[in-house]
Structure formats: C-alpha cells, structure tokens
Amino acid sequence: MQDQEYFKQKLLQRKQELSDRIDKIDKDIRHEGMSADWGEQALERENDEVLESLGNASEIELARIKHALQRIEADEYFYCSECGEEIPAARLELLPYSTLCVNCAEKLERN
C-alpha cells in the first residue's frame, strides 16, 4: 500500500501554493497599488488577460486537489475511478490529483 499521508501532505502543500497564487493574481487584477503613471497603468492592464488565464488554470487545479483530498478521506485515492485498479505511485507523483490509472487515461485520450 502506498503512503497516504505523504500524498496528503503533498496535496496540502500544493493547495496552499495555489491559494497564495490565486490571491496574488486577484490582487494584481484589482490593481491594488497601481502606479499613478498612465503609461504604466496601460501596461499593467494589458497583463490582466494573462493573469486571468493563469488564475483560471490555478482554480481548476485547486478544484482537482480538493477532490483528491476528498478521495483520500474516502480511502479511494490510490484507485482508478474508472476500473478500480491501483494507480501507480509514479503517476501520482507527477499528477497527485489524478483519478485514473495509465490505461484508463490513455483510453480517455483516444476517445
């Protein structure tokens, strides 16, 4: 059996990193502490679209991490939600919020 506490801590750490990132992006988009210079303000606003995209990606990853933490609490974390087989530790190292084993993920990609 794989180390549930290890992956839980890994997910909690990433959750905190993402929460911090989202807070910073929100602050940047609100332009708190914006420069008084009009030219600099224009440049800052050009970055809003990029920041929004980064924020959305972070929100999606954060939701996946929360789901993974729920799967840990339900003792389902190490098992594929599609076929029930064990998800390899190497896959969980790379994608700690993965719900699918390699075979099921490949099948999903092909469809």
N, C-alpha and C positions, 0 to 999 in steps of 0.2 A: 504494500500500500504506500502511496506517495505521501509526502509530508504536507498535510492540510494547513498547518499553522504557518509554514514557510510561504505558501502561496497566498494565504490570507494577508500576511504582513506585506508581501509584495504588492498585492492589490490595494491595500490601505495606503501604502506609500504613494502609489501612482494616483490614487484618488485625491490625495492631498495636493500633489503636484498639479493635477488638472484643475482642482478647485482654485488654487492660487493663480494659475494661468488665466482662468476664466475671469476671476476678479480683476486682474491687471488689465485684461482686454476690455472689460466693461468700463473700467476707469479711463482707459485710453480713448475709447469711443465716445465717452461723455465729455472728453476734452477738459477734464479737470486739470487745472494748472496750465491752460493753453497760453501760448505766447500772445503778447499784445500786438506783435507784428503781423500785419495782414498777409504778407507773403508766406511767413512761416505757418500761419493758420491754414492757408490753402494747401500747403504740402502735408500738414497733419491730417487734413480731411481726405486727401487722396488715399491715405493709408486705411481709411475706415473700411473699405470693401475687403481688403486683405485681412484686416483684423476680424471682421465679421465672419469670414470664411474659416479662419483659424479657431474662432470661438465656437462656431457650429461643429467643427470636427472634434473639438475638445468635449463639447456637450454630448456628442454621440458616443465617444469613447468612455466618458464618465457614466453614461447610462449602462453601457456594456459591463463596466466594472461593478456597478451596483448590482446588476443581475448576477454576475459571477459570485459576488459576496452572498447573495441570497441562495445561490446553488450550493455554496459551502455550508451554510447553515442547514440546508435541507439534505446534506450528505449526497448531493448529486454532482458535485463539481468535477470529479475525475472521470465521469462517464458521459459518453456521447448522448446528446439529447435525441438523436435520430435512431441509432441502432443499439445503444446501451453498452457498447464496448468501451473499454478503458481508453481514455485519451492519453497518449504518451507524454511523459514529463517534458521531453524536449519541445513538444508543441506548446505546452502550457508555459514553458519558459519564454518562448517567443511571443505567444499570444495568450496571456494569462486569463483573458476573458473569453477564450474560445469555448464553444458549446458542442463542437463537432470533432470527431476523430478525423484523421487524414483522409481516409477512404470516403467518408460521407461529405467532407468539404470538397473533395475532388469531384464527386458526383454532382454536387450542387453547382459547381463552377461550369461543368459541361452542359448543364441544362439552361 
